[in-house]
Amino acid sequence: MFITTTFMKIIYIIGAIIITLGSLVLMVGFSIPSYYGLSIGAGGVIAGLAVLILGNLGWRLACEAINVVFSIHERLISVDSKLGAGSKPAPPKTHPLQTQPEGKFCNNCGAKVTSETSFAQTVELLFS
C-alpha cells in the first residue's frame, strides 16, 4: 500500500479543521462590536453555515476522488504483479494481412484461385 492514501487522509483532516474554523469565524463575526472594524453582520452566520456544510462536503468529495485514483493505481499494480507483467516483453504484433500468402485461395479446399480460373473451375473446386 502506498503512503499516498494515508497522506491524503491526514490532508483531509487538516483541511476539514481549517474549513470548520473558518466557518465558525464567519458565524461569530457578527457578535464582535463594530468599533473594532471586524463586524460582518447577520450575513456572516448564513455564510458561515454555507461554508461549514458545502465547504466540508466539497472538500470530502475532492479528497475521496483523489483517494479513488490512487486506489485504482494500487489495484492495477497488484493485478500486474499477479499476472507477472513486466517479466518478459510482449511479442511484436503483426498485421493479420501480412501473415497471409499472396493471392486468392478457395475457402473450402485452400486451392489457389488465379485470374485465369473460370467460374466453372471455381465451382468445381468448391464441390470437389
VEXPAMI-195892 format. One record per residue: residue in one letter; x negated, y negated, z negated of N, C-alpha, C, O in turn. Coordinates in steps of 0.001 Angstrom, whole numbers. Example, Ala and Ser with C-alpha at 12.3 -4.5 7.8 and 13.67 -1.06 7.14 Angstrom:
% residues 2
[rec A, [-13190, 5690, -7800], [-12300, 4500, -7800], [-13200, 3300, -7800], [-14236, 3319, -8465]]
[rec S, [-12850, 2250, -7080], [-13670, 1060, -7140], [-12900, -30, -7870], [-13409, -1138, -8039]]
This chain:
% residues 128
[rec M, [-843, 1178, 0], [0, 0, 0], [-886, -1237, 0], [-1857, -1329, -752]]
[rec F, [-534, -2175, 849], [-1299, -3409, 937], [-985, -4308, -252], [58, -4180, -893]]
[rec I, [-1894, -5200, -527], [-1709, -6139, -1626], [-738, -7249, -1230], [-259, -7988, -2090]]
[rec T, [-445, -7370, 57], [365, -8475, 551], [1769, -8468, -29], [2282, -9533, -373]]
[rec T, [2419, -7297, -154], [3780, -7272, -701], [3782, -7691, -2169], [4683, -8403, -2613]]
[rec T, [2784, -7254, -2913], [2683, -7677, -4321], [2401, -9176, -4402], [2971, -9880, -5236]]
[rec F, [1530, -9649, -3539], [1207, -11066, -3494], [2443, -11897, -3154], [2655, -12963, -3731]]
[rec M, [3263, -11404, -2209], [4479, -12127, -1828], [5480, -12179, -2983], [6199, -13168, -3121]]
[rec K, [5541, -11150, -3804], [6439, -11174, -4968], [6008, -12264, -5948], [6844, -12958, -6526]]
[rec I, [4704, -12404, -6128], [4196, -13446, -7023], [4493, -14831, -6432], [4918, -15738, -7148]]
[rec I, [4269, -14985, -5130], [4561, -16253, -4462], [6049, -16582, -4578], [6418, -17737, -4790]]
[rec Y, [6910, -15554, -4439], [8358, -15774, -4561], [8695, -16302, -5957], [9452, -17265, -6086]]
[rec I, [8152, -15691, -6982], [8459, -16112, -8362], [8002, -17552, -8598], [8730, -18344, -9196]]
[rec I, [6803, -17890, -8133], [6304, -19258, -8311], [7200, -20248, -7564], [7545, -21300, -8104]]
[rec G, [7575, -19919, -6333], [8452, -20797, -5559], [9820, -20955, -6189], [10371, -22056, -6206]]
[rec A, [10383, -19857, -6715], [11694, -19924, -7355], [11647, -20808, -8602], [12587, -21555, -8873]]
[rec I, [10572, -20722, -9344], [10429, -21571, -10536], [10342, -23037, -10124], [10974, -23892, -10744]]
[rec I, [9568, -23333, -9087], [9428, -24726, -8628], [10763, -25268, -8119], [11126, -26406, -8416]]
[rec I, [11492, -24459, -7356], [12798, -24899, -6839], [13774, -25135, -7984], [14501, -26129, -7986]]
[rec T, [13794, -24232, -8952], [14703, -24374, -10094], [14360, -25611, -10917], [15259, -26357, -11306]]
[rec L, [13082, -25839, -11187], [12684, -27029, -11951], [13020, -28313, -11192], [13458, -29298, -11787]]
[rec G, [12812, -28294, -9871], [13157, -29469, -9070], [14642, -29760, -9093], [15053, -30919, -9149]]
[rec S, [15446, -28714, -9050], [16894, -28923, -9098], [17335, -29421, -10476], [18258, -30230, -10575]]
[rec L, [16693, -28952, -11523], [17023, -29437, -12872], [16657, -30909, -13030], [17371, -31665, -13689]]
[rec V, [15542, -31310, -12424], [15150, -32722, -12475], [16193, -33575, -11761], [16538, -34661, -12227]]
[rec L, [16695, -33083, -10629], [17743, -33821, -9923], [19020, -33899, -10764], [19670, -34944, -10805]]
[rec M, [19383, -32803, -11432], [20641, -32788, -12197], [20597, -33674, -13429], [21597, -34315, -13753]]
[rec V, [19469, -33731, -14126], [19421, -34546, -15345], [18950, -35962, -15062], [18906, -36802, -15961]]
[rec G, [18602, -36221, -13823], [18111, -37558, -13476], [19133, -38648, -13701], [18756, -39797, -13933]]
[rec F, [20432, -38324, -13640], [21444, -39360, -13816], [21519, -39841, -15256], [22041, -40927, -15509]]
[rec S, [21009, -39058, -16213], [21118, -39456, -17614], [19987, -40384, -18054], [20048, -40945, -19149]]
[rec I, [18967, -40555, -17231], [17868, -41452, -17571], [18356, -42891, -17377], [18937, -43206, -16338]]
[rec P, [18133, -43750, -18339], [18594, -45141, -18207], [18004, -45801, -16960], [16866, -45540, -16570]]
[rec S, [18804, -46648, -16359], [18412, -47251, -15083], [17270, -48252, -15238], [16617, -48570, -14244]]
[rec Y, [17005, -48757, -16428], [15929, -49738, -16559], [14548, -49093, -16421], [13546, -49803, -16337]]
[rec Y, [14480, -47743, -16395], [13206, -47085, -16085], [12999, -46975, -14569], [11907, -46635, -14115]]
[rec G, [14026, -47256, -13807], [13930, -47195, -12362], [13978, -45778, -11803], [13607, -45555, -10650]]
[rec L, [14428, -44831, -12599], [14449, -43440, -12163], [15860, -42889, -12021], [16031, -41698, -11763]]
[rec S, [16858, -43721, -12181], [18227, -43233, -12154], [18607, -42797, -10740], [18415, -43538, -9777]]
[rec I, [19150, -41583, -10631], [19582, -41039, -9349], [21085, -41180, -9206], [21586, -41328, -8091]]
[rec G, [21789, -41139, -10276], [23238, -41260, -10243], [23914, -39901, -10234], [23263, -38863, -10346]]
[rec A, [25243, -39929, -10096], [26016, -38690, -10140], [25724, -37803, -8941], [25922, -36590, -9011]]
[rec G, [25260, -38381, -7848], [24902, -37579, -6680], [23750, -36638, -6961], [23576, -35639, -6263]]
[rec G, [22976, -36944, -7962], [21851, -36088, -8324], [22304, -34745, -8852], [21629, -33736, -8652]]
[rec V, [23462, -34723, -9537], [23991, -33455, -10058], [24401, -32562, -8899], [24095, -31370, -8883]]
[rec I, [25093, -33142, -7934], [25539, -32355, -6772], [24326, -31891, -5959], [24263, -30737, -5533]]
[rec A, [23372, -32787, -5748], [22164, -32421, -5004], [21369, -31358, -5755], [20825, -30430, -5156]]
[rec G, [21311, -31509, -7075], [20590, -30525, -7884], [21226, -29149, -7808], [20524, -28144, -7699]]
[rec L, [22564, -29098, -7865], [23247, -27808, -7734], [23044, -27203, -6346], [22867, -25993, -6211]]
[rec A, [23071, -28049, -5321], [22862, -27558, -3960], [21455, -26987, -3804], [21271, -25922, -3214]]
[rec V, [20467, -27703, -4337], [19088, -27210, -4252], [18933, -25937, -5074], [18241, -25008, -4659]]
[rec L, [19566, -25892, -6224], [19471, -24705, -7080], [20022, -23474, -6365], [19399, -22412, -6381]]
[rec I, [21177, -23615, -5746], [21814, -22454, -5093], [21210, -22194, -3722], [20693, -21107, -3464]]
[rec L, [21275, -23197, -2836], [20828, -22985, -1458], [19305, -22876, -1342], [18793, -22114, -521]]
[rec G, [18600, -23625, -2150], [17135, -23559, -2111], [16616, -22202, -2530], [15756, -21624, -1865]]
[rec N, [17143, -21691, -3643], [16704, -20370, -4095], [17149, -19270, -3138], [16414, -18306, -2921]]
[rec L, [18344, -19401, -2563], [18813, -18405, -1607], [17939, -18408, -343], [17532, -17352, 140]]
[rec G, [17661, -19592, 180], [16800, -19689, 1360], [15393, -19185, 1091], [14798, -18510, 1932]]
[rec W, [14860, -19511, -75], [13522, -19051, -448], [13484, -17529, -550], [12529, -16892, -107]]
[rec R, [14526, -16956, -1135], [14599, -15497, -1262], [14661, -14830, 110], [13969, -13841, 356]]
[rec L, [15491, -15373, 1003], [15605, -14799, 2342], [14278, -14882, 3101], [13890, -13930, 3778]]
[rec A, [13593, -16002, 2991], [12310, -16160, 3676], [11274, -15170, 3149], [10550, -14550, 3929]]
[rec C, [11206, -15024, 1836], [10241, -14088, 1253], [10595, -12641, 1578], [9704, -11827, 1822]]
[rec E, [11881, -12314, 1583], [12299, -10952, 1940], [11961, -10654, 3398], [11552, -9538, 3717]]
[rec A, [12122, -11616, 4274], [11788, -11408, 5690], [10295, -11123, 5855], [9907, -10255, 6636]]
[rec I, [9476, -11844, 5129], [8032, -11599, 5188], [7715, -10219, 4628], [6883, -9504, 5186]]
[rec N, [8361, -9837, 3538], [8143, -8502, 2967], [8569, -7410, 3927], [7913, -6371, 4003]]
[rec V, [9653, -7619, 4666], [10112, -6613, 5631], [9069, -6432, 6730], [8788, -5304, 7135]]
[rec V, [8498, -7521, 7212], [7475, -7426, 8253], [6275, -6629, 7750], [5770, -5757, 8457]]
[rec F, [5822, -6918, 6550], [4680, -6184, 6007], [5030, -4732, 5710], [4182, -3851, 5852]]
[rec S, [6263, -4473, 5300], [6700, -3101, 5050], [6722, -2300, 6345], [6310, -1140, 6368]]
[rec I, [7204, -2917, 7424], [7198, -2242, 8726], [5762, -1928, 9135], [5477, -839, 9632]]
[rec H, [4875, -2871, 8927], [3469, -2660, 9280], [2882, -1492, 8482], [2174, -656, 9043]]
[rec E, [3166, -1428, 7192], [2672, -328, 6361], [3211, 1012, 6840], [2470, 1993, 6894]]
[rec R, [4484, 1063, 7185], [5075, 2320, 7657], [4490, 2742, 9003], [4275, 3931, 9234]]
[rec L, [4235, 1797, 9880], [3618, 2137, 11158], [2222, 2711, 10968], [1840, 3664, 11647]]
[rec I, [1472, 2140, 10059], [144, 2672, 9774], [259, 4073, 9189], [-541, 4947, 9520]]
[rec S, [1244, 4297, 8323], [1457, 5623, 7751], [1812, 6637, 8827], [1301, 7756, 8816]]
[rec V, [2678, 6258, 9752], [3060, 7161, 10840], [1855, 7448, 11732], [1645, 8590, 12140]]
[rec D, [1059, 6413, 12040], [-128, 6615, 12859], [-1104, 7585, 12196], [-1679, 8447, 12861]]
[rec S, [-1286, 7441, 10894], [-2230, 8332, 10214], [-1697, 9759, 10157], [-2484, 10704, 10216]]
[rec K, [-375, 9941, 10043], [191, 11291, 10024], [102, 11950, 11400], [-97, 13161, 11498]]
[rec L, [248, 11156, 12456], [174, 11701, 13806], [-1263, 11859, 14292], [-1509, 12499, 15314]]
[rec G, [-2197, 11286, 13573], [-3592, 11388, 13971], [-3956, 10447, 15097], [-4908, 10696, 15837]]
[rec A, [-3214, 9381, 15231], [-3501, 8416, 16291], [-4840, 7753, 16023], [-5226, 7530, 14876]]
[rec G, [-5515, 7454, 17071], [-6794, 6785, 16933], [-7965, 7756, 16854], [-9109, 7328, 17007]]
[rec S, [-7726, 9063, 16620], [-8821, 10006, 16527], [-9378, 10357, 17896], [-10572, 10627, 18022]]
[rec K, [-8535, 10359, 18925], [-9011, 10619, 20283], [-8272, 9683, 21236], [-7089, 9399, 21047]]
[rec P, [-8967, 9216, 22246], [-8317, 8282, 23171], [-7267, 8982, 24018], [-7380, 10171, 24314]]
[rec A, [-6265, 8243, 24398], [-5201, 8790, 25239], [-5740, 8994, 26643], [-6561, 8208, 27116]]
[rec P, [-5280, 10055, 27320], [-5754, 10278, 28689], [-5239, 9170, 29602], [-4153, 8632, 29382]]
[rec P, [-6018, 8832, 30622], [-5569, 7770, 31524], [-4316, 8208, 32278], [-4189, 9358, 32700]]
[rec K, [-3418, 7281, 32432], [-2166, 7583, 33127], [-2376, 7423, 34627], [-2975, 6454, 35093]]
[rec T, [-1870, 8391, 35359], [-1933, 8302, 36816], [-533, 8095, 37352], [455, 8525, 36757]]
[rec H, [-475, 7444, 38460], [810, 7205, 39097], [1317, 8524, 39666], [544, 9253, 40288]]
[rec P, [2613, 8858, 39470], [3106, 10157, 39933], [2944, 10371, 41432], [2788, 11511, 41868]]
[rec L, [2977, 9320, 42224], [2843, 9467, 43668], [1414, 9788, 44074], [1192, 10330, 45156]]
[rec Q, [452, 9470, 43237], [-939, 9752, 43566], [-1258, 11240, 43459], [-2200, 11706, 44099]]
[rec T, [-509, 11987, 42678], [-809, 13403, 42497], [-162, 14264, 43577], [-497, 15442, 43702]]
[rec Q, [747, 13707, 44352], [1403, 14482, 45398], [552, 14462, 46664], [-62, 13446, 46989]]
[rec P, [519, 15598, 47381], [-242, 15620, 48627], [446, 14783, 49704], [1635, 14478, 49615]]
[rec E, [-331, 14421, 50718], [191, 13611, 51813], [1222, 14387, 52615], [1099, 15603, 52764]]
[rec G, [2219, 13717, 53123], [3206, 14336, 53996], [4482, 14694, 53276], [4639, 14454, 52079]]
[rec K, [5413, 15288, 54054], [6709, 15700, 53517], [6746, 17213, 53447], [6189, 17904, 54301]]
[rec F, [7404, 17715, 52427], [7482, 19151, 52217], [8924, 19547, 51940], [9715, 18756, 51427]]
[rec C, [9247, 20775, 52286], [10583, 21312, 52036], [10780, 21458, 50540], [9924, 22005, 49844]]
[rec N, [11902, 20971, 50050], [12184, 21073, 48620], [12442, 22514, 48195], [12256, 22861, 47029]]
[rec N, [12863, 23339, 49120], [13216, 24720, 48807], [11999, 25634, 48782], [11718, 26291, 47779]]
[rec C, [11268, 25665, 49923], [10171, 26623, 50027], [8800, 25987, 49937], [7811, 26689, 49723]]
[rec G, [8715, 24690, 50094], [7438, 23998, 49991], [6681, 23911, 51297], [5544, 23438, 51311]]
[rec A, [7273, 24354, 52401], [6603, 24291, 53707], [6481, 22838, 54149], [7349, 22009, 53875]]
[rec K, [5369, 22551, 54845], [5127, 21187, 55288], [6040, 20855, 56468], [6166, 21641, 57406]]
[rec V, [6670, 19694, 56411], [7549, 19224, 57480], [6816, 18078, 58162], [6484, 17073, 57532]]
[rec T, [6568, 18241, 59455], [5869, 17196, 60210], [6860, 16445, 61076], [8047, 16768, 61118]]
[rec S, [6350, 15436, 61768], [7228, 14658, 62648], [7673, 15486, 63854], [8685, 15166, 64477]]
[rec E, [6933, 16543, 64191], [7307, 17408, 65303], [8340, 18460, 64903], [8921, 19111, 65771]]
[rec T, [8575, 18636, 63609], [9534, 19637, 63158], [10934, 19168, 63530], [11341, 18057, 63192]]
[rec S, [11655, 20021, 64222], [13002, 19647, 64646], [13996, 19916, 63516], [13675, 20548, 62509]]
[rec F, [15213, 19412, 63721], [16262, 19624, 62739], [16554, 21119, 62582], [16774, 21596, 61469]]
[rec A, [16554, 21842, 63674], [16835, 23286, 63635], [15763, 24013, 62837], [16068, 24919, 62062]]
[rec Q, [14516, 23620, 63026], [13439, 24256, 62276], [13567, 23938, 60783], [13292, 24788, 59937]]
[rec T, [13983, 22715, 60470], [14166, 22334, 59076], [15276, 23141, 58437], [15140, 23594, 57301]]
[rec V, [16389, 23330, 59164], [17493, 24135, 58640], [17034, 25579, 58471], [17391, 26238, 57494]]
[rec E, [16241, 26071, 59427], [15738, 27440, 59358], [14844, 27600, 58115], [14900, 28628, 57441]]
[rec L, [14013, 26573, 57809], [13167, 26626, 56619], [14014, 26672, 55356], [13693, 27381, 54402]]
[rec L, [15103, 25905, 55364], [15957, 25862, 54182], [16616, 27204, 53892], [16746, 27593, 52731]]
[rec F, [17027, 27903, 54923], [17789, 29138, 54710], [16960, 30398, 54905], [17524, 31492, 54932]]
[rec S, [15677, 30289, 55038], [14873, 31494, 55209], [14374, 32016, 53895], [13678, 33031, 53857]]
